Amino acid sequence: MSNRISVSDRLKKEKEERPVDELFKSTDDNDKKEDKKKNKEELRRQTYYISEILIDALKFKKAFEDKDISEIVREALKEHIDEKYIKMAEDKYK
């Protein structure tokens, strides 16, 4: 008999010897929930349709106040949306 190792046996051996890279570890639902809680204030890109007038108004406000347009929109939304709806969204992450 030969001393050769089959490919499948070699792969099994390599898999056992090599540590699993953190990026490739499986996650369960609990990990995802924890990440969601930690990242509730993390910004996410979202697209909405607004009129040309509002777009120009945002550009003027940006120029005069030296703020990022996203920051202006976030501030406007926080001022406009009732606190009860903000609380409902925050409760989703608890």
Buried (B, 14 or more C-beta within 10 A) or exposed (E): EEEEEEEEEEEEEEEEEEEEEEEEEEEEEEEEEEEEEEEEEEEEEEEEEEEEEEEEEBEEBBEEEEEEEEEBBEEEEEEEEEEEEEEEEEEEEE
